[in-house]
């Protein structure tokens, strides 16, 4: 199924000169991974404590920045001999911790459906865990859509842009978030099935 994740190679190409410069400066992949999590936590705190709805405009900015940081840490690891077991752990944990830290505080904001947000975040965690389980059973790390990490970030960024710009959070937002939760559930199923198919094809 199509996913924004498929645009990653082109995005990495744009970042490669910056990655080379960072490597020359001695910046490590793990430092970038931790910086992305710190960014998410800081934005989550702002969303949960600042009353002004314009604080939601931080979401699209921070999510784009985190996407860049995630691409940079991966490129530093793969292309500059910085791969490590610790890096793999930080990368997987950083994704789910960052998502939870930035998305869950939305449940505290007026007009945002708390139940839909919590379910959406939990299903996002399960989707990423399902992708990792692919490795555990002998398949590859699964990034299949239809609603992976990049897709969730794009959707939340768009919501932040709309509501931060003055669009009132109403029934449309609840319907949208429940639809996003459903897409996340379908992603869990699809990743699990694709991992099993990969195993069967590998044994054929």
N, C-alpha and C positions, 0 to 999 in steps of 0.2 A: 504494500500500500504506500502511496506517496507520502512524504513527510518533508518538512522544512530541513530536517537533518541532511537531506540529500544535497543541499546547497553548500554544505560544509567545505568541500574541497576548493570551491571557488573563493570562499571567504578566507580560507587559509592562505591561498595564493597572494591575496592582498596584504596579509599580515606578515608574510615571510621576511621582508626587509627589516621590520621592527623586531621580529624574533631573533634575527641574526645580531642585531645591535644589542639586544638585551643579553644574549649569550656572551657577547664580548665584554659586557659590563659585569658579568658574574652573577646575574640574576638566575635563580634556579626555578625549575618547574614547580617544586613543592611550595616555594615562596609565593608564586603566582596563584596556585590553588588556594592557599590560605587567604590571600588577599581577596579572592573572589567571595569566599565565605564571610569574611569580615564586612565586605561591602553589603552583602545580603542582610546580615544581622543589623547593620546600621540603618539601612533603608526600612527594614521591618520595624525597628524601634520608632523611627520617625512616623511611619504610617499608623502605628498603634497609639502614639501619644500626641501627635499634632492634630488639632481640630480642623484647621484650614484644609478644605478639600483639594487645594492646589498641591498639597504634599503628594497626592497620587500621581502627579506628573513625574515624580522621581522614578516610578516604575518602568516606563519605557526606556528611560535613560540608563538606569541601573541594569536592566535586563540586557540591553545591548552591550553595555560594558562587560557584564559577566560573560556573555557569549564570546566576546573577544578574549577575555582572560582565559576562559576554558579552552579556546582554540590555541592560545599562546602556550599554555602549560603542556598541552599534548604535543605541540611541535617542538618545544624545548626538550621534552623527554625523548621523543623519537628521533629527532634530527640532530640533537646535540649530546647524545650519549648520557642522558640523565634519567633513564628509566630505572625504577626501583620498586620493590615490594611496598615500601611505605607510600610511594607516589600513587600506586594503584589503589591502596586503601583510602588515601586522602581524596583521590579523584571521585571514587564512588560515594563515599560518605559526604564529601563536600556538596555534591549535587543535591542529595535529598535533604541535607541539613539547610543548605541555602534556600531551596524551594520552600521548606516549611517556615523558615525564619522570615521570609519575605511575604509569603502568601497568607499564612494563618492570621496575622494581625488585621487583615481585611475584614475578618469576621467581627471585629470590634467597631467597625465604622457604621454610621447610620445608613440604612437602606441596603446594606450588603447582607445577603442571606447567610447566616452563620453556618447552618447545617450543610448547605450546598458547598460552601468553601471548605469545611472540614472534610467532607466526603471526597471532594476533588483532590485535596492535598494528600489524603490517605491513599487514594487510588494511584496518584502519581508516584508515591513511594513504592507501592506494590508493583507498578509497571517497571520501575528501575530495578527492583529486586528480581523480577522475573527475567529481565535482560541478563542479570548477573548469574542467575541460576542456569542459564544456557551453558556457561563455562563449567559450572559444577558438574553437569551431567555429560560433559564431553563435547558439547557443541560450541559455537562461537558466542561472544557477547552480542546479544540481540538488541538492535536499535530500531526495529520495525515500527511503523506507524500503526494506526492513523494519527496518534496523538502522543508523540514522544516529548522529551524535555524541551526541545526547541519550539515545538508547536504550542505547548503549554505556555512557554514564555511569551511567544508572540501574542497569544490570546489575552493573557493577563496584562501585557504591555498596552494592548489596544484598549482594554477596559480602563486601565489607569489613565490613558490619554483622554478618553471620552469623559469619564467622571471628573478627572482633574480639570478639564476645560469647561466644566459647568453643566454637563448633561446629568440630569437627575437620575440617581439609582432607583429603579422601580422594578415592576414585574418583569420587564425585559431582561434585567440582569439575573434574576433568579432562574428564568428559563434558560438563559445562555450558560450559566454555571452548571446547571444540571445536565445540559447537553454536553458540556465539556467533561463532566464526570462520566457520562455514558461513553464518550469517546475514549476516555482513559481506561475504562473497564474493557472495552473492545481491544485496546492496545495490549492489555495483560493477556487476553486470550490469544491474540494473534502472535505475540512474541513466544508464548509457550508452544503453540502449534508449530511455528516456524522452527523452533529449536528441535522439536521432535522429528519434524520432516527432515531437517538437516542430518540428524543422527541416522534416520532410516536410509537416506540417500548415500550417506557415507559408508554404510554397511553393505549396500547393494553391489 
